[in-house]
Amino acid sequence: MARPIRATIHLSALRSNLGVARRAAPQARPLAVIKANAYGHGLLRAAEALRDAEGFAVLDLDDAVRLRQAGHTCRILLLEGFFDPLELPEFSERALTAVVHSLEQVAMLEGTRLPSRIDAFVKVNTGMNRLGLTPDSLRDALQRLQASRNTGEITLMTHFANADDPRGIEWQLEIFRRAGAGLGLPVSTSNSAALLRYPDRTQGWSRPGIMLYGASPFPEQSAVELGLLPAMTLQSRIIAVQNLQPGDVVGYGGAFTAERRTRIGVVACGYADGYPRHAPSGTPVLVNGRRTRTVGRVSMDMLCVDLTHLPDADVGSTAVLWGEGMPVEEVAAAAGTVSYELLCALAPRVPVVELQ
Ligand SMILES: *Cc1c(COP(=O)(O)O)cnc(C)c1O
């Protein structure tokens, strides 16, 4: 028998969640964001399940090439564009679309000679101050790009910093509108949170990521309420049971002390599988379909759960760490992080089971 941990990926959930994105903003064309190995779900696996999307967005040129080699002919957007002029011929030959977010990239495009033109998503910094041209430098950059024989279709793009919180997107959208006024260029603005919360503001190419994997981008609204289905279920089994007396402790550092007689289950899942080590005692886990909580520190290959109120649970019982029946957002919140980080961290050593 192999170690009992596995991640089940529900391809039907990916398809269904793309349907939610389409129905929320039918006027927009979704570019499915499949960066970071499709948020841990597997690049080519997710791309195949999401092939009805108008295109894909990734970060690494290698990933874009793998998608082309797998036969995907749709638009593929590289979210940070190119880093070096040496990459440009590959963009051109593979018909990849580049985010152009800096004057350095504009100069790289001007200074080369390509077999065919590259489509550009020109990114405007509307206040997030991460990537993007300032509104002041935009017109000049656009003129240079339009004059270059290497630039094809131009789309204006920006990214929202507060789509999931009370500050919202209107303040950035206003800057974006002013920057692009009168240019008549196609646009791309919305991530999952903006698409779901401001569907009427979602025009052109949308860029849904987290929602496709079935996690809610909002702290106050669950995935179920949004009609999203979890695509990844991380599950394992209990491989040992310990009966503690009051005063007994659990795991490294004895971080948990039993106050009464306590039955502990040891689950074959640890931080080397991608479970967050910083998840404190009390983080929710599903055992045999019933909720319980972690106790003590998460170790490399194991974590412990309280079985005191689950007398039927024993060695061999199933433990769902996140996914079906145990929202990944809830586990993430208990661990002081976001669902994105947990999904992306799924370790290569965890076997994946694909379900249609
Ligand atoms: C990651 C990313 C997205 C997707 O964001 P979600 O919150 O996962 O929907 C969209 N746009 C850009 C520029 C990104 O980097």
The ligand as an SDF file (V2000), in Angstrom:
LIG
                    3D

 15 15  0  0  0  0  0  0  0  0999 V2000
   -3.0490   36.3150  -11.2000 C   0  0  0  0  0  0  0  0  0  0  0  0
   -3.6390   37.3800  -12.0060 C   0  0  0  0  0  0  0  0  0  0  0  0
   -5.0110   37.3780  -12.3200 C   0  0  0  0  0  0  0  0  0  0  0  0
   -5.9860   36.3780  -11.7370 C   0  0  0  0  0  0  0  0  0  0  0  0
   -6.3550   36.8160  -10.4450 O   0  0  0  0  0  0  0  0  0  0  0  0
   -7.4410   36.0110   -9.5670 P   0  0  0  0  0  0  0  0  0  0  0  0
   -7.5460   36.8080   -8.3230 O   0  0  0  0  0  0  0  0  0  0  0  0
   -6.8450   34.6630   -9.3030 O   0  0  0  0  0  0  0  0  0  0  0  0
   -8.6640   35.9420  -10.3580 O   0  0  0  0  0  0  0  0  0  0  0  0
   -5.4870   38.3510  -13.1790 C   0  0  0  0  0  0  0  0  0  0  0  0
   -4.6620   39.3010  -13.6830 N   0  0  0  0  0  0  0  0  0  0  0  0
   -3.3530   39.3470  -13.3790 C   0  0  0  0  0  0  0  0  0  0  0  0
   -2.5140   40.4310  -13.9590 C   0  0  0  0  0  0  0  0  0  0  0  0
   -2.7930   38.4070  -12.5340 C   0  0  0  0  0  0  0  0  0  0  0  0
   -1.5020   38.4760  -12.2220 O   0  0  0  0  0  0  0  0  0  0  0  0
  1  2  1  0
  2  3  1  0
  2 14  2  0
  3  4  1  0
  3 10  2  0
  4  5  1  0
  5  6  1  0
  6  7  2  0
  6  8  1  0
  6  9  1  0
 10 11  1  0
 11 12  2  0
 12 13  1  0
 12 14  1  0
 14 15  1  0
M  END
$$$$
